């Protein structure tokens, strides 16, 4: 069970959230990015690091998207 | 040694203490034609078909753990081919044909039990979709039926079909050939066959790197030293991204935890496999009497191999919706594994950016049922270097070209597949 540290509401049960995946920096929509750039952002995932930055939507709380850092091996949150 | 009634009788006289090991103890040689990294069902099936169908046995199967110790030994043993998209259907339906005679072919009892797979629908819309899927399956040569609630009641005594539940059952898709196969026996049976054909199987020996010259693979570095080789197949499920990283490229895969559990054993109550679709909860009963249950993924990236209680709770809640008596049972065991789920939820099989390095990954939590078909086709790819029709749609390139195989139609969100 994850206790997700929401910056607005404090530690809350994972069931109050829905997962948004990795915190992705999309290519600039106004600049014409290459297909390759979009492919890398949308599809490719570097699974060599254990600590990732990810987004969660707190639907049963502040109704905000939040970004947190989590260790995929230990499920510990880092600030 | 051939297993038979006679060999059973013969070994009874020595108190069953003199059975030979099913896998010979192999020493690592300095070079092989083909190295298969990962001694799970898929890797060992590939080795079996390399030897039996193509006569290639200068092959090494190497694993950081023991044979069948990864996702092969962690799934809920269900086999079926009720897929709508033809790429997914063809491969899994071919596998279903192979399962039928595999025990005889391997001379090893895989306990394939075609007890029928019942996929419950909870609305008219869902039932209509199942009808579409059933028609597609029948056009592809598989059997499929739509069951009314009355027919479900006759087939599965004890199932709760009352209208008072949150998601009443409106019908089901039924595949009579679907069922269960003993997953450990699959790994052992393929391993025994490959080993008896002269293929080396080396366990507890992790691979720590690849030798790549001019973008062509020439060898593998292992805990017991370097091995030169012509071709490498990586068939390592949850460790796939890690091995791709060693070879210098990234995969369109996210690693997500999936859980399964068994109840205490009870008298026979269920002789089919049932899947609840309002959310996900699938269950069957083992020959020992335990109910084996699984649900969807934990829903977020993880390498932890330990599950979230939230998922256990909702999977069991759905199981109890189907069979209220389950609320009286205790869970006996519970485990989880790392599922390698690609951005469109479908497997990635075949060539990689590195020449002579092949990957078979991305099966997520749906790879067990495809095991013999993948081994069959991978063996053909490794010997001929030509992509078999069956695997062609599952190329790594499809993510760049946009030819995705999105069975569920939800886009690049692996935790939702």
HADDOCK unambig.tbl for C-alpha pairs under 7 A between the chains (distance, minus, plus):
assign (segid A and resid 1 and name CA) (segid B and resid 308 and name CA) 4.65 0.50 0.50
assign (segid A and resid 1 and name CA) (segid B and resid 309 and name CA) 5.39 0.50 0.50
assign (segid A and resid 1 and name CA) (segid B and resid 310 and name CA) 6.46 0.50 0.50
assign (segid A and resid 19 and name CA) (segid B and resid 299 and name CA) 6.99 0.50 0.50
assign (segid A and resid 19 and name CA) (segid B and resid 300 and name CA) 6.34 0.50 0.50
assign (segid A and resid 39 and name CA) (segid B and resid 400 and name CA) 5.94 0.50 0.50
assign (segid A and resid 42 and name CA) (segid B and resid 412 and name CA) 6.95 0.50 0.50
assign (segid A and resid 43 and name CA) (segid B and resid 252 and name CA) 4.66 0.50 0.50
assign (segid A and resid 43 and name CA) (segid B and resid 343 and name CA) 6.04 0.50 0.50
assign (segid A and resid 43 and name CA) (segid B and resid 412 and name CA) 6.92 0.50 0.50
assign (segid A and resid 44 and name CA) (segid B and resid 250 and name CA) 5.92 0.50 0.50
assign (segid A and resid 44 and name CA) (segid B and resid 251 and name CA) 5.40 0.50 0.50
assign (segid A and resid 44 and name CA) (segid B and resid 252 and name CA) 4.13 0.50 0.50
assign (segid A and resid 44 and name CA) (segid B and resid 253 and name CA) 6.85 0.50 0.50
assign (segid A and resid 45 and name CA) (segid B and resid 250 and name CA) 6.25 0.50 0.50
assign (segid A and resid 45 and name CA) (segid B and resid 251 and name CA) 6.15 0.50 0.50
assign (segid A and resid 45 and name CA) (segid B and resid 252 and name CA) 5.68 0.50 0.50
assign (segid A and resid 45 and name CA) (segid B and resid 253 and name CA) 6.15 0.50 0.50
assign (segid A and resid 45 and name CA) (segid B and resid 254 and name CA) 6.62 0.50 0.50
assign (segid A and resid 46 and name CA) (segid B and resid 250 and name CA) 5.96 0.50 0.50
assign (segid A and resid 47 and name CA) (segid B and resid 241 and name CA) 5.78 0.50 0.50
assign (segid A and resid 47 and name CA) (segid B and resid 242 and name CA) 6.55 0.50 0.50
assign (segid A and resid 48 and name CA) (segid B and resid 242 and name CA) 5.89 0.50 0.50
assign (segid A and resid 48 and name CA) (segid B and resid 245 and name CA) 6.83 0.50 0.50
assign (segid A and resid 72 and name CA) (segid B and resid 301 and name CA) 6.72 0.50 0.50
assign (segid A and resid 72 and name CA) (segid B and resid 302 and name CA) 4.61 0.50 0.50
assign (segid A and resid 72 and name CA) (segid B and resid 303 and name CA) 5.37 0.50 0.50
assign (segid A and resid 72 and name CA) (segid B and resid 304 and name CA) 6.37 0.50 0.50
assign (segid A and resid 73 and name CA) (segid B and resid 302 and name CA) 6.46 0.50 0.50
assign (segid A and resid 73 and name CA) (segid B and resid 303 and name CA) 5.00 0.50 0.50
assign (segid A and resid 73 and name CA) (segid B and resid 304 and name CA) 4.50 0.50 0.50
assign (segid A and resid 74 and name CA) (segid B and resid 304 and name CA) 6.23 0.50 0.50
